Amino acid sequence: MSENINTLFEQLSTYTSTPAYPFHMPGHKRLFGVDEMPYKIDITEIDNFDNLHAPCGIIKRIENKLAAAFDSDHAFMLVNGSTGGILSAISAVSDIGDDIIIARNCHKSVYNAAMIRRLNAEYIYPETDENGICQSIKPEDVSAAIEKAPHAKSVVLTSPTYEGVVSDIESIAKICHEHNIPLVTDSAHGAHMKFCAFGQKGESISGGADIVIKSLHKTLPALTQTAAAFLNSDLISEETFRNYLEIYQTSSPSYPLMASIELCIDHITAHKDEFKLYEQRLHDFYEKMSDLKHLQLLSNNNYMYSRDIGKIIITTFKANITGYELMKKLRDEYQLELEMSMPTYSLAMTSICDSVEGFERLAQALKEIDSTLKYEKKEPFPPLPRPRKADPEKGEKGETRSIYIYPPGIPIVAASEVCGENELRYLKKWQPQSHRL
Ligand SMILES: Cc1ncc(COP(=O)(O)O)c(C=O)c1O
């Protein structure tokens, strides 16, 4: 950036006036909205503007709209991302020191909630593919975990994952409910799924999960930090959940963020056709990419219940380029900014706001890069390590820290665990990114 730039606002203004195309969050792709900086609508809880923590007026109306749009009994606006919703959900289902079942590929916010509540976690380890991508959580693994931890207060899993891997929520919810255990799904990456044909299989609210958390900002046209929680449960009361939302969320919720949630919901309910056009663009894109020689686009495999095709994963497993290099090349030579990269893949995140031109630019760039590559087979990624448990108190006080790659923010070793040789070997696989650890 130029030396004349002094403020974050100036840097943002300069960057966003370049031709850089965003294949990353937020889902509005900077094409949606009214103002560059929303000072004019930034107020506090003055008369007639209701209160997020005790809504009975205009904010209650937005929550009702959210509930209707997602076919949910109850909906709650979240203004500090899915993180606030996840901390609240796990607190609402557990008492201090309880047992809980957690899918090992959950986001760090799940681990942080478990640490704060001193929960004793029984982990479900998903299989991983050659790229290290975690596959679906299997219903039979949930049954086995419940057998091991019969007093668990909840099962918590992520679906869809950051890479778009979806689990069979309907079967898993059935198993949980047979044992009177609520299912919490972190569907931070799945706010768009209900509105897409490809998103129906495994959809978490219709599948029967008790609490579902969705970031609106990740895959829908809404401002960063906006999210929503959905409650459909005989096992958790609305009062308890709202109480924890009040504890974990700011007491000064941003009106521009809440207005953005309403604009987003109004837009997607009035323009359902945009999801059809989006799916068509995605199908056209995958079709165009079918003759790539060395790069490959990830598709469903036997270990995946279903997948969000809006997460375009370009694997470099059989090419003489790493995922990091591919992402850099797309940035430097094509001005296409992707969401993230790993040793053998790069991830482009899409939404209804992506243009035909954007998809065309990505397709053209991948074809050109592919034509310059050679075959090179990489070593498959090892399965997730299983670190030994240690003292949770040290983690909460910051004396020990979780180790994770961000994104996706999944702890490889949690703060309450020991980093042994196996874990170190696993971490070395990410060495080119080690500065981000
Ligand atoms: C799977 C998953 N869950 C939860 C979160 C937290 O969401 P937010 O950033 O909206 O707080 C993230 C963030 O990247 C995530 O990837």
The ligand as an ORCA input file, in Angstrom:
! r2SCAN-3c Opt
* xyz 0 1
  C     -17.318    -23.308     11.105
  C     -17.313    -21.948     11.731
  N     -18.063    -21.736     12.813
  C     -18.115    -20.545     13.431
  C     -17.379    -19.483     12.955
  C     -17.472    -18.162     13.660
  O     -18.279    -17.336     12.901
  P     -18.245    -15.748     13.057
  O     -16.984    -15.304     12.401
  O     -19.487    -15.307     12.323
  O     -18.270    -15.430     14.499
  C     -16.565    -19.645     11.828
  C     -15.756    -18.530     11.323
  O     -15.046    -18.597     10.375
  C     -16.530    -20.910     11.196
  O     -15.765    -21.130     10.123
*
